[in-house]
Amino acid sequence: YQRRVRVTFNRQSPGIRLLIQTLIGTILPGLVYTTKKEEDHMHPISGLSEKTYKQGAYFHAQSCMGDSIGYGMTDSPTGLIGWIGACYALASSSRDPTKTMEENMDEGLENFGIDHVCAMLDVFWCTRSAQVSMRIYNEFYWRDLKAFQSTYFKDTPVGIANFKNELFHLTRWVSGEVFGNIIQFSAYDKGGHFCHLDNAEDAVKDLVTFAEKLQ
């Protein structure tokens, strides 16, 4: 598996180190975080827990019932816009503990952009590909995740980018559980899980910089 991977650009790599980092960081952040920005990305833990609980529901549903939900999405444009609108809003929202989850979702929808939501609706509806898209979650959760977690990329060049509103953020220590040759590590104050849409400028610049380092 590793010999077939020439290069990887990653934003999430959950594992046991991420759990250890988050737990220790709640009490003694200086032991696991090298900068205040890294600490602020993952804490307060209450905000992370709420977002994980509510945002994780869509991941679980698509992983376990992707075909059932997907066929429903291909039959109803109203259901499709409701589902993807909520998912994109959650994935682009912050974890501000002073705001309600609904306020954070409103912020996420504004960050993502209603035009992008409508564009994604057109793509999924016209191509009837919602069910296919959701099946990817099922395949990753039940097959690819185990293979990924059991693989150590010792020599493969790796670039890692942390965007502010991503669900989890990686430190070099956490990333070292899977990747042994990290040649670029960066963090941005804007963007979420769909950084290519809600912060396309920085996402493209980061990819270009990473590609230049490979030459």
Salt bridges, closest charged atoms under 4 A:
ASP40 OD1 - LYS36 NZ 2.63
GLU50 OE2 - LYS54 NZ 3.70
ASP67 OD1 - ARG135 NH2 3.09
GLU107 OE1 - LYS99 NZ 3.33
GLU139 OE1 - ARG143 NH2 3.98
ASP144 OD1 - ARG143 NE 3.05
GLU166 OE2 - ARG11 NH1 2.58
GLU166 OE2 - HIS193 ND1 3.14
ASP189 OD1 - LYS37 NZ 3.49
GLU201 OE2 - LYS205 NZ 3.13
